[in-house]
Amino acid sequence: MAAVLPPGGSVAAEDRPAPEIAVASAPDRGRVSGGDALLRVTAPGSGKVRVTVNGHTADGFVRQPDGSHLGLVSGLKDGPNRITARSRGRTATRTLINHRTDGPVFAGPQPLPFYCETTAFGLAPAHPPYCSAPTRVSYKYRSKAGEFAPLADPARRPSDLADTTVDGRKVPYIVRVETGTIDRAVYETAALYDGTDPSPLRQEQGWNDRLVYVFGGGCAGGHHQGAQTGGVLNDLFLSQGYAVASSTLNVLETNCNIPTSAEAAMTVKEHFTETYGPPAHTIGWGGSGGGIQQYTIADAYPGILDGIIPTVGFPDTFTPEKAASDCQLLVRYFAGAGSSLTPAQWDAVAGFLEFGTCIGMDQGIDLRHPTVRCDKSIPLTARWHATANPGGVKCTLMEAYANQFGRDPGTGFVRSTLDNVGVQYGLQALNAEQITPDQFIALNAAIGGYDAQGAPSPRRSQADPQALETAYRDDLLNSMSLGLRSTPIIDHRVYMDRVPLDVHTAQWSYVVRARLKSANGTTANHVIIESQLVMAATQTADTYVLASMDRWLTAITADTSTRGKQAKTAANKPADLSDACYLTPGNRVHTTLTYPASGPCAADYPIGSDPRMQAGEPLAQTCAPRTDADHLHLGARRLPGGALPPDAVGRLVELGLAVLRLLDP
């Protein structure tokens, strides 16, 4: 001691470690919203801390079991705010950038016009463009009959009130539901109510410290607030003590723009954390478009979701749009110039186990026509019309990405990534002798594409280079090489390949796996669980995947080793968690699942293809993966090296088709 302490036995202030200031409520450490932030200050030893915000003392910091001090600071001004923390003579400083509750934060200018729908949730009427309304807290209880019912007074105990057990404690099954507006969305949060108002500075008796964030499906062009969230009154979550959150702009049918969805999820989670405290981890949940949001947010916006459980998901918005666009062209061709082809040949060209999948994509996923997918909240008089209202609201997929892609000055429409130049439709069928060379040439000569207004055109569709560059730069075409390198993924594939007209086919799980393998050299963080479309099977599988994800994330948090996050994710996967299929609701068979299907699951879960894969596209359905180890979600990107531009690919393939015509006129 005499050797290390100065005379007098004390350490000079300048030799002590400075305190550390962390933002506990926001994953983007320097950006917050709503004028407040939950801060965690870690000071050396057991010293007290003094925190100031823009020079004013911030009281209310509470010492936590880990020795840190947690406190909610408020009154932040829009723009930069200076936060200081002082302890035992040392000072730390950091700057927080505060944004309006209404947004935006990072998603760019908010689209206009924008139609409010607060009254759908029982909130007060709101006014555009922000559609803000006062927050409302209500209560529900779970009856012994298994239903959620309104509860006007949470202090009252109805005679049919059920109990539930959280962390070994029996608690009344009463749920606090908060509904309000954030970032122009209506949000909902739900958690068991312990009889007191929630606080971020103390443990809630009914909360297990976990948050499930629910994402809704569909895909449409936006311009309205939305009349539903992903749903928060979920017995699977609430009965175990999970808190649940969602918002209308996390329903892809309301808003198909991933940056907007990520921003909504970030700001709603921020508000939840400032209300209840920091969750131990946040699990993504949701199917179809809800799966798209989980995959793309987890990759491009790491920190919002810690683990994801996509159900009947797709890798991103643009990859399945290729299949949907192809299907509309194929259905049109088979009904016209290609009417001589047989249904078996339709299947061979389209690739799906049932051609009805292609018909479903044709009928249900028209994301190119300017007004087909406009929501009923958007007045007819406000919608686009080629002559009567050319500047009106358009509800296409590309329109949702106006901020990212920009508009083509020649057409007034958002620049498009859609491209089928050089695609050799039916190539696999030709190679398998399921169609003749003449049929192959006739199909590719007549298939056509789409014009700027989304109408079928005899010319192939060609992507705008600026839109393509942005799609790669912003990870909108999901590379799966960033946050998903180390994010635990349990892909719950409810099997729907034989459901008439349904589009949620199983090959998409293997597209994701191939893309992860190509990008990261491993798929150790990806588990596929297959179940049949039977309520007992899906419920059993849902229970299993949620519990498995919780164990996985808990083990990662407990891992204090120095290995990287990707290695921790692989090392801490539960030993009993692996690929599996449910042959019956009570019989889960663990086996490596493959594409094409093989092994004990293959008979019950055969896997088809899609038009692009039947045209020779690799399973991953993307170009070379990104490798930027230091990528942050607001950073710049470039097109992956080595990829031929689409027009060059097209010229090569068209040359091949010309040679075929010469060889077999």
C-alpha positions, 0 to 999 in steps of 0.5 A, a space after each residue: 500500500 505504501 508503494 502505490 498510495 501517495 503520502 497520506 494514503 489517499 488517491 489524488 482526484 485526477 488519478 481516480 477513474 472518471 464516471 461513465 454515462 450510458 443511455 439506458 433507454 436508447 440503442 443509438 447512444 447519442 440520439 434520444 426523443 421526447 425530451 427525456 432519457 434514462 441514464 445509467 452512471 457508473 462511478 468508481 467505488 461507492 461514491 455519490 454522483 451529481 448529474 447535470 443537464 445543460 448546467 441544471 442539477 438532475 435529481 432522482 438517481 437511484 443506486 442499483 444492485 450492480 452499483 450503478 446509478 439510474 435516473 430519468 432526466 427530462 426537459 431536454 431541448 430539441 437538438 444537443 444537450 450537455 450531460 455531466 456526471 461528477 463523482 469524487 472529483 472527476 467529471 464525465 461529459 457527453 452530448 445527447 441529441 434530442 428529437 421531437 416525440 413526433 419524429 423524425 429521428 433518422 428515417 428522413 422527412 415524413 411523407 405527406 399527406 398523412 391521415 390520422 386514425 387515433 380514434 380507432 384506439 379510443 384516443 382523442 381525434 388528432 390532426 395531421 401531420 403529426 396525429 398526436 393524441 393524449 396518452 390513455 392507460 386502461 386495464 384488462 384482466 384475464 378471466 378463468 374462461 381464458 378471455 381478456 376483459 375490460 377492468 374499469 378499476 384495477 383495484 377491484 378483483 372480479 370473481 372470475 379473475 385468473 391468476 398467473 405465475 411469474 418467477 415462482 410468484 402467483 400474481 393476479 392476471 391484471 394487465 396495464 395497457 398504455 396507448 398513445 402516439 409516438 413518431 406519428 404512430 399509435 403505440 401500445 404497451 402491455 404488462 402485468 399490473 402489480 397495483 402501483 404505477 410503473 417506475 424505471 427505478 424499481 422492479 415491477 412485481 409482475 414483470 420478468 424483465 423481458 420485452 417482446 416487440 411485436 411486428 405486423 404483416 402485409 406491405 403497402 405504401 403508407 400515408 396513414 397512421 394505421 388502425 392496428 398494431 401488431 397486438 399486445 394482449 397475448 396470453 403466451 407472453 403476458 402469462 409468463 411476465 413478459 411485457 409487450 410493445 408494438 405500434 401501427 408503423 410496425 405493421 408493414 401493411 400500414 408502412 412498408 418502409 423499413 427505416 420508418 419501422 426501425 425508428 418507430 420500434 426504437 422510439 417506442 422501446 425508448 418510451 417503454 424503458 423510461 416507463 418500466 426500466 431497461 429490459 434484460 433483452 428484447 425479443 422480436 416477434 411476428 409473421 410474414 411482413 412482421 418477419 421481414 421487419 425483424 430480419 431487416 431491423 436486426 441487421 441494419 439497426 442493431 441494438 433494437 432487437 436482441 433476438 428474433 423469432 420470425 414466423 412465415 417470414 421473408 428476408 426483406 421487402 424486395 426479394 419476395 417482390 421479385 417473385 410476386 412481380 414474376 408471378 403476375 407476368 407468368 399468370 398473364 402469359 399462361 392465360 394468353 400467349 402461353 396457354 398451350 402449356 400444361 399445368 404441370 409445365 406452369 409448376 415447373 416454370 414457377 417452382 412452387 409446389 402449387 401454382 396457386 401460390 403464384 396466383 395468390 401472389 398475382 392477386 394479393 401482392 400487387 405492390 406496383 399499381 399506384 392505388 390498388 393498395 391504398 388504405 380506406 383512410 386515404 380519400 379517393 380524391 387524394 389518390 393518384 390519377 394519371 390525368 385527374 390527379 397526377 400529383 396524388 397519393 401513390 401506394 406502391 412499395 417503391 413509393 414507401 421508399 421515396 426518401 431513400 430512392 428519390 423520384 425519377 424526374 421523367 416519370 414522377 414516380 419513385 426510382 425502382 429496384 425491380 429488374 428482370 432484364 436477362 432473367 431466363 424464365 423456366 431455365 431449370 424446366 428447360 434443363 429438366 426437359 419439362 418444357 421444350 426449347 421453343 417453349 422456353 424461347 417463346 416464354 422469354 420473348 413474350 414475358 415482358 415487364 412493367 412500366 413506370 405506372 406498374 402496368 404490364 409492358 412488352 419491355 422487360 423491367 430495368 432497375 434504376 441504378 441509383 435505387 439499386 445503389 441505395 438498396 445495397 448501401 442502406 441494407 434494404 436488400 438485406 445482406 445479413 452481414 451486419 447485425 444478423 452476424 451475431 443475432 440469435 434467430 429462431 425461424 418458425 416456419 409454419 408450413 403453408 406450401 399446400 394452402 390454396 393461394 397462400 404465398 408464405 412458402 417454406 423455401 424463404 427460410 432456406 434463402 435466409 440460411 443461404 444468405 447468412 452462410 454466404 455473408 458470415 461463413 456460418 449459420 450457427 445463429 440460425 435455427 429453423 423449427 417447422 410446424 404444421 398449420 394446426 392450432 395445437 402444433 403452432 401453439 406448442 411450437 410458439 411456446 417452445 421457441 419463446 422459451 428457447 430464445 429466452 434461455 439463449 439470450 440469458 446465457 449470452 448475457 451471463 457470458 463474461 468472456 472476452 470472445 466476440 459477440 458472434 462467438 458468444 451467440 454460437 457458444 451459448 445456444 442451448 444444447 437442446 436447441 437445433 433444427 426440428 420439425 413437428 410431425 405431430 403436436 407432441 412429436 418434435 423431431 430434431 434433425 438438420 433441415 436442408 434445401 432440398 428437403 431430406 431426412 425424417 421431415 422431408 415427407 411432411 415438409 417438402 420444399 418448392 422453389 420460386 420463379 427466380 430460382 427456376 431461372 437459375 438464381 442462387 438460393 441466397 438470391 442476392 449479390 456478394 455479401 457486405 463485409 463492413 465490420 464497423 458498420 453503423 446503421 446510419 453509415 454509408 455503403 457501397 455496392 458489393 464488389 464483383 457484381 455485374 450490373 443488371 444491364 451487363 447480365 441482361 446483355 449476356 443472357 440475351 446474347 445466349 437467347 439469340 444463339 438459341 434462336 439461331 441453333 433452333 429457329 
